[in-house]
């Protein structure tokens, strides 16, 4: 059980680092709640890299339902 807690803590810390690096790459200096362009593309990219919807939501500071919808919509567009 302790190993699971350690892994979850490491995962949370890595999500924070990824989010900060992503904001730096996007030159996003605002940390408030604002709508960002390209969130769907970022969510789809992170999904293709194997991240869970929950992790993507934390990294992009978006609700899990929104991330799921963005990724699903992108997958539907590619099929159709």
C-alpha positions in Angstrom: 0.0 0.0 0.0 2.9 2.4 0.8 4.3 1.8 -2.7 1.0 2.8 -4.3 0.9 6.1 -2.3 4.5 6.9 -3.3 3.7 6.3 -6.9 0.6 8.5 -6.8 2.6 11.3 -5.2 5.3 11.0 -7.8 2.6 11.0 -10.5 1.1 14.2 -9.1 4.5 15.9 -8.9 5.3 14.9 -12.5 2.0 16.3 -13.7 2.8 19.6 -12.1 6.2 19.7 -13.8 4.7 18.7 -17.2 2.0 21.4 -16.8 4.7 24.1 -16.0 6.9 23.0 -18.9 3.9 23.0 -21.3 2.9 26.6 -20.2 6.5 27.7 -20.7 6.6 26.2 -24.2 3.3 27.9 -25.0 4.5 31.2 -23.5 1.4 31.1 -21.3 2.1 33.3 -18.3 -1.5 33.4 -17.0 -2.3 30.8 -14.4 -5.9 31.8 -14.0 -8.9 30.1 -15.4 -9.1 31.0 -19.0 -9.9 29.2 -22.2 -6.8 28.3 -24.2 -6.7 27.7 -27.9 -5.3 24.3 -28.9 -6.4 22.5 -25.7 -8.1 19.8 -27.8 -4.9 19.2 -29.8 -2.8 19.1 -26.6 -5.3 16.7 -25.0 -5.2 14.4 -28.1 -1.4 14.5 -28.1 -1.1 13.6 -24.4 -3.7 10.8 -24.9 -1.7 9.3 -27.8 1.3 9.3 -25.4 -0.6 7.0 -23.1 -1.6 9.5 -20.3 -4.9 8.9 -18.6 -7.8 11.4 -18.9 -7.3 12.2 -15.2 -3.7 13.1 -15.7 -4.4 15.1 -18.9 -7.1 17.0 -17.0 -4.6 17.9 -14.2 -1.9 19.0 -16.7 -4.3 21.1 -18.8 -6.2 22.4 -15.8 -9.5 21.2 -17.4 -12.4 19.1 -16.2 -12.0 15.3 -16.9 -15.3 15.3 -18.8 -14.0 18.1 -21.1 -10.8 16.3 -21.8 -12.7 13.0 -22.6 -15.0 14.9 -24.9 -12.1 16.7 -26.7 -10.2 13.4 -27.2 -13.3 11.5 -28.3 -14.3 14.2 -30.7 -10.8 14.2 -32.3 -10.9 10.4 -32.6 -14.3 10.6 -34.3 -13.1 13.2 -36.8 -10.2 10.9 -37.9 -12.6 7.9 -38.4 -15.2 9.9 -40.4 
